[in-house]
Amino acid sequence: MPAVAVLCAAGCSGSGSAPKVAVPEPPRDQAAVCKALHKKLPAKVGGQDRRDPEPSSDLTAGWGSGDASIVLRCGIARPKEMSDPRSEAVDADGVNWLVQQSSSGQTFTTTYRSAYVEVTMGAKFAQDGTPIAQFAGAVKKTDPSTL
């Protein structure tokens, strides 16, 4: 499995500032799904309080900081790893996610949805993907499975 860069690595220092992440540029129909999802996201994930990254956008959200950071980006391009039959996937409370491991954490990307949602978790969650289930309700309500 190729290494996956944690998107907030440079911006998630202990400086107190919000992490900086690249805002996706999805087509209009996917952006509408992402905006609806943004409104349904939980206030806490993995014990971390909501702390949205910069720039502020309906396409991004965040929780925690440093090695306990969790960053969500909605409307990303389809990861090429989804075409690899050897890729790992998990089901978390009815939502299927592609799993990509790296030395600095994990990245999960929804599958079988109209908009791809990517969740990157810092090193604190390197061996613990359980927080991903906390996104299931919001994902299922706003972006039903395409299966």
Secondary structure, 3 states (H helix, E strand, C coil): CCCCCCCCCCCCCCCCCCCECCCCCCCHHHHHHHHHHHHHCCCEECCEEECCCECCCCCEEEECCHHHCEEEEEEECCCHHHHCCCCEEEEECCEEEEEEEECCEEEEEECCCCCEEEEEECHHHCCCCHHHHHHHHHHHHHCCCCC
